[in-house]
Amino acid sequence: MTTTESASADVLDDLDWWTRPVAERDRLFARLRAENPRPHVPERDLTGRPRGAGFWALTRLDDIREVSKRPDDFCSGEGINIFDQPPRLKQYRGSFIDMDNPEHARQRRIVSRGFTAKALEALRDDITRTSHEIIGSVADRGECDFVTDIAALLPLRIVNNMMGIPRSQERYIFDQTNIIMAASDPEYVADQTPRGIARAVNAAGEGLAGLLAELARDRVDNPRDDLITALVAARDDDNLTPDELAAFFILLVGAGNETTRNAIAHGLLALTRFPAQRALWQSDPGTHTARAVEELVRWSSPVLHMRRTVTRDGVRLGDQEFAKGDKVVLWYRSANQDEQYFTDPTAFDITREPNPHVTFGSPGPHHCLGANLARLELSVAFRTLFELLPDIHATGEPDLLRSNFLHGIKHLRAEFTPRAVA
């Protein structure tokens, strides 16, 4: 395996390299920001062989902000992943985040009904109750797999509650979204050939789409006080179709859950590796939680990149000119460590201010609609951890996801003093 000290930017599309220690990728990004901030990188297929014309890797915060504000020059509709997905696969991995206007604006406007300040505040009690339920369920054990027992389950259950999905479907949804979002990891899809991955993702997507279509039809006939009803059965307004609802649901429980789930998992690592910051946060959660959450999502960077595609010849970014069809990849992980904006960027510092991270995307039409839901979930989750499992800590190294799209942790052992929780 290539080491960072000798690696070029070519490893950015080498999935095996992304299972190496996190410090290696951070050193590479630091060198690129300093010496070659927009390298051209060969694109690789699942077997590691070159394919296509490659992509431009953007590593500095200023470039990523600029591209994000110019959707007419750098579009999302050609795909948000480095590789070009077949239309059938794209149907289950995108929703409106890989659309351009006017359809992007239409679907975003409909979906925003569930993410108003009033709607999110109404969720606070359920998020608190769910956090106590899940964290309390392991409290008497003294140890757990922090990812599968807490970090992954908590945001999934919250979203299912929002949508009005029966608890009986929780495990099925957990397994299928793992396949869709983590298809490049053999733990979730054993057959890592292109045909094997496509077959697995299609089957998972069709299963979830069928479930959501059934629920959508029910809500049209029998409206309830849940998000599915708000999106498909609002009276005197435009609504999502059942297919659009299915794609949005996969986005929400897939990409949305992955962001929160991985931020929670990395958060336990941060608490373990930076004990002084942990002590400060725990000493006064009311004062420190808001800034701690911003630092947590910067430090963890749960989504590593998003792609944009150049819409015409002659588009410029600074002194560089692009051609129509060029792929540019926005490396959020690198931008969140840009030395021009972040002092000691690999450190976890809950007093960091300002903190202009791009974890939820840079300001622009594709800024994450669920950002405030993620902030609320993280705030409640860590305050609940401090309350119920105040000495919880990670033991050993995280088992990293084989992906250059999600900064995922598959498993993380944790220990704590056992206690009974009602």
N, C-alpha and C positions, 0 to 999 in steps of 0.2 A: 504493500500500500504506500502510495506517495505520501511523504510528510509535508507539512505546511511549509517548512523552511525551504523545500525545493519545489513546491507545487506552484503551478501557474494557475491563472483563472480557469483553465480548461476543466479543473475538477468540479466546478460549480454545477455541472450536469452529470456528475458521477455519483450515483445514489449511494454506493458503498462508502464513499468518502464522508457522507453526511452522518454515518453511524460512528465516526471517530470522535474523540473528545471535543467538546464545544470550543475549548481554547484554541484548537488548531484553526477552525474556520474564522474565529475572531482575529487571529494574527494575520491570516491571509487577507481578510477584508481591510484591516488596518494598512497593510502594505499596498493594496490596490488604491485605497483612498489617497495615499501619499504619492504613489508613483504612476498609476495608470487607472484613473477613476472610471473610465468607460471602456473597458476591454471588450474585444470581440471574442466570443466563446463558441466553440463548436457544440452543436446540439447532438445528444447521444440517444439511441434507442434503449430499450430495456435490457439488451444484451451488451450495451456499452459501445456499440459501433456508431460512428458518425452518421447523421442524417440531416437533411435540409441545409439551409444556408447559415445556420447558427443564429446567435443573438448578441445584442449589445447589453452588457451588464452595467447598470447604473448603481454606483456605490455611495454617492454623496447626497446628503440631505437636500441641498439646494436643487439638484437635478430632479430628484424624486418629487419635490413640491411643484416644480415647474411643469413637469410632464402631467401630473395629476390635475392641474388647472386647465389643461389644454386638450379636452376630449375631441375637438374637431381635428387636431393634428395627430393625437395618439389615442386610438380608439380601443374599446374593450370588446366590441362585438366579434372580433376575430378569435377571441379566446383569452383567458386569464392565466392559463398554464403555459409553461414553455413549449410543450408539444402541442401540435394541432390535433384536437380530439375529433373522432368521427362524430357526425351529427347525433347518432343514437347514444353515444357515450356522453356527449356534451349536454344532452337533455337532462341527465341526472346529476350533473356536477356544476351547474352554473346558476340557473335562475336569472334574475335581473342584474346580477353583478357582472355578467358577461354579455350585456346588451348595451346598445347605444340608443339615444333618443330617436324617435319619440316613444318607442315601446319601453325603454328603461324608465323614463319619467312616469309613464302611465302605471306600471306595476309598482314602482317605488311609492307613488302617491297612494295607491290602495293599501299597500303593506304598512305604510306609516301610521295607519289607524291604530295599530296595536302597540306603537312605540312612542306615543305622546307622553309628556311629563305626567299627566293625570293617570294614564294607563299604567305606567311604570310604578308610580307611587302606590297604586292599588295592589301591586304585586308584592310589596314589601313584606306584608304579614305572611304570605305564602312562602316567600323565599326564606324568611326567618324560621318558619315552622319546618320546612323541608330540610334546611341546614341542620337544625337540631335533631330531626328524625334520622338523617343519614349518619352524621358524625356520632350521635348518641348510640347508634346501633353497633358500633365497633368499640365503644369506650371501655367495656369490661374485658376486652381481649388483650390489651397491652401491646398489640402489634397488628399490622395490617399491610396489605398492598395499597398504598395510599392512592394510586391511580384508579384501580378497578373498584375499590371499596368506597372511595369518597370523591376524588377529583372528577372522574368521568361520570359518575352516577348523579351527582348533584345538579349540574346544568341540564342534563337530559330530563330529569324528573321535573324540574321547573318548567322547561319548555313544554313537556307533555301536559302538565297541569294547565299552562296557558292555553294550549290548543284544545284542551278537553279530550285528550286521548286516554283510553282506559289503561290503568296500571298493568293489566294483563298483557299489554302489548310492549311493555318497557324493554324486556330482554330482547325481543325480536328486533325492535328498532335499534337498540344498542349494537347488536351484531351486524345488522345490514348497513348502518352508517359507518361502522368500522371498515367494512369492505369498500364502500364507496370512497371514503376519505383517505384510507390508508392502503390502497390497493397495491402499492409498490413494495409493501412489506410482506414477506412470506408467512409471518404469523397470521395474517388475516386472509391472504390469498396464496394458497400453497403453490399453485401453478403460475409461475412468474413469466410465462411466455406471453406475448401480446394477445394471442387468442384466449389464453386462460384468464388473463386479467379482464379482457373485454367481456367474456362470458360471465364472470363473477359479478362485475359491476352492473351489467345489464340485468342479471337476475335479481340482484339486490334492489336496483332502481325500480324495476317493474313490480316487485313485491310491495315496496313502500308506496308506489303510485297507486296500486290497487287498493291498499288500505286507506289512503287519503281520499281516493275517489268515492269509496263507500261512505266514509265519514262526511264528505262534502254533500253527497246526496241526502244523507240523513238530516244535515243541518238546514238544507233548503226546505225540507218538509217539516222539521222539528227544531226551530231555532233555539239556541241556548245562549247563556252568557259566557261565551268563550271566543277565542281568536278565530277559529275556523268559521264560526257564524259571522263574525265581523268582516271576514275577507270574502266569503262566497254568498252571503245572504243578506247583505245590507240593502235596505229598501231605498228606492229612488236614487241609486248610485251605481257606478261601475263596480263590478266585482271580478275577482279572479275566476277563471275557469277551473274545473277539477284538475286538468293537467298543469295549469299554472300553480295551483295550490300545492300539488305534489312536488313540483320543482322548488317552490319556496320552502316547503317543509324540509326537504332534504338539505337545502342551504342552511336553514335555521338550526336543525338538529345535527347537521354535519359540520359545516364550516363554523357556524356560530358556537356550537357546543365545543368544538375542538379548540377554539380560541380560549374560552373560559376554562375548560378542562385542563389545558396545558399551562395556562397562567397559574392555576391553582397548584398544579404539580410542581412547576418551577418555583412557585412561591415557597413551598416547603424546603426546597433546596436552598433558596436564599436565606430563609430563617436559620437553617442549619449551618450554612457556610459563613454567615455574617452575624455572629451572635450579638455584637454591640448594637446593630440595627434592629435586631429582634427585640432586645431588651428595651430599646427606646420606644418601639412601636407598642409593645405590650404594656409599657408603663403608663400610657395614656392613649388608648385607641381612639377616643373621641377627637383628640387633637391631630393625630398622625395618620389616620386611616386613609383619608382622601389622597394625600400626597404619596403615601405608601403604595396605594393601588396604581397610581400613575407611574411610579418608579418600577413597580412589579411588571406591568405590561411592557414598559420600555426594555427592562433588563431581560425579560424572557423572550420577547418578540415571537409570539406564538405562530404568526403567519410570516414566513420567511421572505416571500416575494409575491408580486403580482406582475403579470405581463401586460404590455400595451403594444399595439401595432401601428406603424406609421401609415397615415391615410393617403399621402401624396408625395411625389418627388419634391425635393427642395425644402422639406421641413428642417428647421434648424433648432439646435439646442446649444446655446452658447456659440462656440466656434465650430461646431460639428454639424455637417449636413447629412440628412438621411434620405433614403429612397423609399418609394411606396412599397409597403409590404415588409419593411424591416421590423424585426422584433426587438423591443427594448424591455428589459426585465428590471423592475424596481426592487432592489434588494433592501427590504425594510430593516432586516437585521443589521446591515451595514450602516444605513442611515441613522439608526438608533444609537450608534456608537461613534458618530461623526465628531471628531475632536474639535471642530470649529464651534460646536454647540454643547458638547458634554465633556466636562472635566472628569478624568479617571473613568472612562466610559464603561469599562467592564466591571466596575464596582457597583454594588447595590447600596444606594444611599437614599433613604426615605426623606431626607431634608432637601433633596435636589430641587432647585427652583431657579429659573424656569425649567420646564421639562417639555420641550417641543417635539416629543416623539411622534412617529408616524405609524404606530402599531395598528390604529384603526383606519389607516390611509391618511393621506394628506388632504387638506380642504379641497373640495371639488365635488363633482356630481356623484362620485362613487365612495365618498366618505361613509364608513360603516354605520348603517342605520341602527344596528343593535349595540352601539358602543356604550350607551348609558345603561342598558340592561346588563352588559358584562360588568361594568363598574359596580352596579348595585349588587350583583351576585358575588363578586369578589369581596366587596366590603363586608357583606353579611357573613360570608363563609369564613373569613379570617377572624372576625370578631367572635364568631361561634367557636372556632378552634381555640382561641385564647381562653374562652370561657370554659369549655368542656375538656380540652386536652392541652393544658397550658405548657407541658414540657414535650410535646410531640416533636420528633426530629427524624430526619432521614438517616438510614443506615446503608452504607454501601453506595455504589454509583447507580445513576439512572439507566434504565434500558431504553435507549433512544430509538425512535421510529426511523425506518429507512425511507427518508423523504427529504427532498429539498424544497418542498412547498410548506409543510407544517413542521414547526419545531416541537415535535411530539415526544412525550415520554410514555412508553407503553406500561412500564412497571417501575415501582419505587417502594422499597421496603421502608416501613416506618415503625418506630417504637415509642411508647409513652407509658406513663403510670396508669394502670387499670383503675377504673372507677365505675360505679354504678350510676347510670343516668336514667331517670324515670322517662 
